[in-house]
Amino acid sequence: MQKSHYKKKKSSVPRFEVNGIVKECLSHGFFIIITEPHKFSVLGHLAGKLRKYSIMVKVGDAVRVELSPYDTARGRIVFRYKSPKIKEI
């Protein structure tokens, strides 16, 4: 059995995650999200696994968003909570 020559690329940039609520659905899988701790607006898109498994995200859903330290106004939705764990903002 041969070893693969390709290594899985690890991100050198530390990302942090915040919880939020979807406030608006935009086209092509983009969403406006209001984050829970600081109540600022984030433009988020669905992560690849959520698209692959057709996880539906609607207005009012509680989600976890992964943000980059370089641009905190944009993020990636990595998890949708099954029940609303966050109070309405």
C-alpha positions in Angstrom: 0.0 0.0 0.0 1.5 3.3 -1.1 1.4 6.4 1.0 -0.3 9.5 -0.4 2.1 12.2 -1.4 -0.6 14.8 -0.6 -0.7 16.1 3.0 -3.8 17.5 4.4 -3.2 21.2 4.6 -3.6 22.6 8.2 -4.7 26.1 8.6 -1.9 28.3 10.1 -4.5 31.0 11.0 -6.3 30.3 14.3 -10.0 30.7 13.8 -12.5 31.3 16.5 -16.2 30.3 16.7 -19.2 32.3 17.9 -22.9 31.5 18.2 -25.6 33.5 16.5 -29.0 33.6 15.0 -29.8 33.8 11.3 -31.7 37.0 10.6 -31.9 37.1 6.8 -31.4 34.6 3.9 -29.6 35.8 0.8 -28.9 34.1 -2.5 -26.4 31.4 -3.1 -26.2 30.1 0.5 -25.3 33.4 2.1 -26.9 34.5 5.4 -26.9 37.6 7.7 -26.2 36.4 11.2 -26.4 38.3 14.5 -23.8 37.0 16.9 -24.8 36.2 20.5 -22.1 37.7 22.7 -21.5 41.1 21.0 -24.6 41.5 18.8 -22.7 42.4 15.6 -23.7 41.4 12.1 -21.8 38.8 10.1 -22.2 37.7 6.5 -21.9 33.9 6.6 -21.9 31.1 4.0 -22.6 27.4 4.5 -19.6 25.1 5.0 -19.0 22.4 2.6 -20.3 19.5 4.8 -23.6 21.4 5.3 -24.0 21.8 1.6 -23.0 18.2 0.9 -25.5 16.8 3.3 -28.2 19.3 2.4 -28.6 20.8 5.9 -31.3 23.4 5.6 -30.7 26.7 7.5 -33.7 29.1 7.9 -34.4 32.5 9.4 -34.4 32.1 13.2 -32.1 29.1 13.4 -29.3 29.1 16.0 -25.9 28.5 14.3 -22.2 28.3 15.1 -20.0 30.6 12.9 -16.3 30.2 12.3 -14.6 33.6 11.9 -11.1 34.6 10.7 -9.1 37.1 12.8 -8.4 39.0 9.6 -12.0 39.7 8.6 -14.6 39.3 11.4 -17.4 40.6 9.2 -17.5 37.4 7.2 -17.7 33.9 8.4 -18.6 30.3 7.7 -21.6 28.4 9.2 -20.2 25.2 10.6 -23.0 23.9 12.7 -26.8 24.4 13.0 -28.3 23.6 16.4 -31.3 21.3 16.4 -33.2 23.3 19.0 -32.9 27.0 19.7 -30.2 27.1 22.3 -29.8 30.9 22.0 -32.4 33.4 23.1 -33.9 35.6 20.5 -31.8 38.7 20.0 
